[in-house]
Amino acid sequence: MCLAVPGQVLQVADDPLRTAAVSFGGVTKTVSLALVPDATVGDYVIVHVGFAISKLNEDEAGRTLEAYAAMAAMEEKDRAAGHQPATGGEGAKSR
């Protein structure tokens, strides 16, 4: 499964990969803007494996970040109630 996460561009360096500091809900990572040459400070971008792959507007980014926060809150509620998280993928087998 692939996951791309929205983040906000905080600053852009002038280097061949156009590296940028991008905030993901308060966690800042360095990513490349080489694939999104028109991205600038303040823009929201979708990031996959260290590369911004597209821009998105602030409303779309907000909806996605709210959905992630809601999922995290549900997971925390389940943990507090003593439930084990669901697993999936190749390692999961039904018996």
C-alpha positions as YAML, in Angstrom:
chain: A
units: angstrom
residues:
- id: 1
  name: MET
  ca: [0.00, 0.00, 0.00]
- id: 2
  name: CYS
  ca: [1.24, 3.49, -0.81]
- id: 3
  name: LEU
  ca: [0.51, 6.53, 1.29]
- id: 4
  name: ALA
  ca: [0.88, 10.17, 0.31]
- id: 5
  name: VAL
  ca: [0.50, 12.79, 3.02]
- id: 6
  name: PRO
  ca: [-0.39, 16.49, 2.74]
- id: 7
  name: GLY
  ca: [1.96, 19.06, 4.21]
- id: 8
  name: GLN
  ca: [2.56, 22.79, 4.07]
- id: 9
  name: VAL
  ca: [5.73, 24.23, 2.53]
- id: 10
  name: LEU
  ca: [7.54, 26.37, 5.12]
- id: 11
  name: GLN
  ca: [10.71, 27.29, 3.20]
- id: 12
  name: VAL
  ca: [12.41, 26.36, -0.06]
- id: 13
  name: ALA
  ca: [16.15, 25.94, -0.66]
- id: 14
  name: ASP
  ca: [17.81, 26.91, -3.93]
- id: 15
  name: ASP
  ca: [19.37, 23.56, -4.83]
- id: 16
  name: PRO
  ca: [18.98, 21.03, -7.69]
- id: 17
  name: LEU
  ca: [16.24, 19.04, -5.90]
- id: 18
  name: ARG
  ca: [14.46, 22.18, -4.67]
- id: 19
  name: THR
  ca: [14.47, 20.79, -1.15]
- id: 20
  name: ALA
  ca: [11.94, 22.30, 1.18]
- id: 21
  name: ALA
  ca: [10.98, 22.22, 4.83]
- id: 22
  name: VAL
  ca: [7.41, 20.89, 4.90]
- id: 23
  name: SER
  ca: [5.20, 20.74, 7.99]
- id: 24
  name: PHE
  ca: [3.01, 17.69, 8.52]
- id: 25
  name: GLY
  ca: [0.77, 18.75, 11.39]
- id: 26
  name: GLY
  ca: [3.70, 20.18, 13.33]
- id: 27
  name: VAL
  ca: [6.32, 17.61, 12.33]
- id: 28
  name: THR
  ca: [8.75, 19.17, 9.86]
- id: 29
  name: LYS
  ca: [10.56, 17.09, 7.25]
- id: 30
  name: THR
  ca: [12.80, 17.91, 4.30]
- id: 31
  name: VAL
  ca: [11.28, 16.93, 0.96]
- id: 32
  name: SER
  ca: [12.02, 17.57, -2.69]
- id: 33
  name: LEU
  ca: [9.83, 19.91, -4.75]
- id: 34
  name: ALA
  ca: [11.54, 18.92, -8.02]
- id: 35
  name: LEU
  ca: [8.37, 17.25, -9.32]
- id: 36
  name: VAL
  ca: [6.20, 20.26, -8.41]
- id: 37
  name: PRO
  ca: [8.22, 23.22, -9.72]
- id: 38
  name: ASP
  ca: [5.46, 25.78, -9.09]
- id: 39
  name: ALA
  ca: [5.16, 24.99, -5.35]
- id: 40
  name: THR
  ca: [6.10, 27.91, -3.11]
- id: 41
  name: VAL
  ca: [6.12, 28.80, 0.58]
- id: 42
  name: GLY
  ca: [2.61, 28.50, 2.02]
- id: 43
  name: ASP
  ca: [1.41, 25.96, -0.56]
- id: 44
  name: TYR
  ca: [0.10, 22.55, 0.46]
- id: 45
  name: VAL
  ca: [1.64, 19.57, -1.30]
- id: 46
  name: ILE
  ca: [1.07, 15.82, -1.32]
- id: 47
  name: VAL
  ca: [4.30, 14.04, -0.37]
- id: 48
  name: HIS
  ca: [5.22, 10.43, -1.13]
- id: 49
  name: VAL
  ca: [8.61, 8.91, -0.20]
- id: 50
  name: GLY
  ca: [10.26, 12.30, 0.20]
- id: 51
  name: PHE
  ca: [8.99, 13.92, -2.98]
- id: 52
  name: ALA
  ca: [6.10, 16.35, -3.37]
- id: 53
  name: ILE
  ca: [4.01, 14.88, -6.17]
- id: 54
  name: SER
  ca: [1.24, 17.49, -6.48]
- id: 55
  name: LYS
  ca: [-0.19, 20.64, -4.99]
- id: 56
  name: LEU
  ca: [-3.58, 20.85, -3.34]
- id: 57
  name: ASN
  ca: [-5.62, 23.69, -1.96]
- id: 58
  name: GLU
  ca: [-5.89, 24.52, 1.71]
- id: 59
  name: ASP
  ca: [-9.47, 23.19, 2.02]
- id: 60
  name: GLU
  ca: [-8.51, 19.79, 0.59]
- id: 61
  name: ALA
  ca: [-5.47, 19.63, 2.86]
- id: 62
  name: GLY
  ca: [-7.58, 20.57, 5.88]
- id: 63
  name: ARG
  ca: [-10.16, 17.87, 5.16]
- id: 64
  name: THR
  ca: [-7.47, 15.23, 4.80]
- id: 65
  name: LEU
  ca: [-5.65, 16.29, 7.97]
- id: 66
  name: GLU
  ca: [-8.97, 16.30, 9.88]
- id: 67
  name: ALA
  ca: [-9.66, 12.74, 8.66]
- id: 68
  name: TYR
  ca: [-6.20, 11.62, 9.84]
- id: 69
  name: ALA
  ca: [-6.82, 13.25, 13.24]
- id: 70
  name: ALA
  ca: [-10.20, 11.52, 13.54]
- id: 71
  name: MET
  ca: [-8.64, 8.13, 12.72]
- id: 72
  name: ALA
  ca: [-5.90, 8.71, 15.28]
- id: 73
  name: ALA
  ca: [-8.49, 9.65, 17.91]
- id: 74
  name: MET
  ca: [-10.49, 6.47, 17.20]
- id: 75
  name: GLU
  ca: [-7.33, 4.37, 17.45]
- id: 76
  name: GLU
  ca: [-6.43, 5.99, 20.76]
- id: 77
  name: LYS
  ca: [-9.96, 5.40, 22.06]
- id: 78
  name: ASP
  ca: [-9.73, 1.73, 21.07]
- id: 79
  name: ARG
  ca: [-6.36, 1.37, 22.81]
- id: 80
  name: ALA
  ca: [-7.74, 2.98, 25.96]
- id: 81
  name: ALA
  ca: [-10.61, 0.48, 25.86]
- id: 82
  name: GLY
  ca: [-8.12, -2.39, 25.59]
- id: 83
  name: HIS
  ca: [-8.81, -3.31, 21.97]
- id: 84
  name: GLN
  ca: [-5.98, -4.57, 19.78]
- id: 85
  name: PRO
  ca: [-5.43, -2.68, 16.50]
- id: 86
  name: ALA
  ca: [-6.53, -4.46, 13.34]
- id: 87
  name: THR
  ca: [-3.76, -5.78, 11.16]
- id: 88
  name: GLY
  ca: [-3.80, -6.29, 7.44]
- id: 89
  name: GLY
  ca: [-1.59, -7.01, 4.53]
- id: 90
  name: GLU
  ca: [0.54, -10.04, 3.79]
- id: 91
  name: GLY
  ca: [1.18, -10.98, 7.42]
- id: 92
  name: ALA
  ca: [-2.52, -11.18, 8.37]
- id: 93
  name: LYS
  ca: [-4.25, -14.53, 8.01]
- id: 94
  name: SER
  ca: [-7.76, -15.46, 8.98]
- id: 95
  name: ARG
  ca: [-8.25, -18.74, 10.85]
...
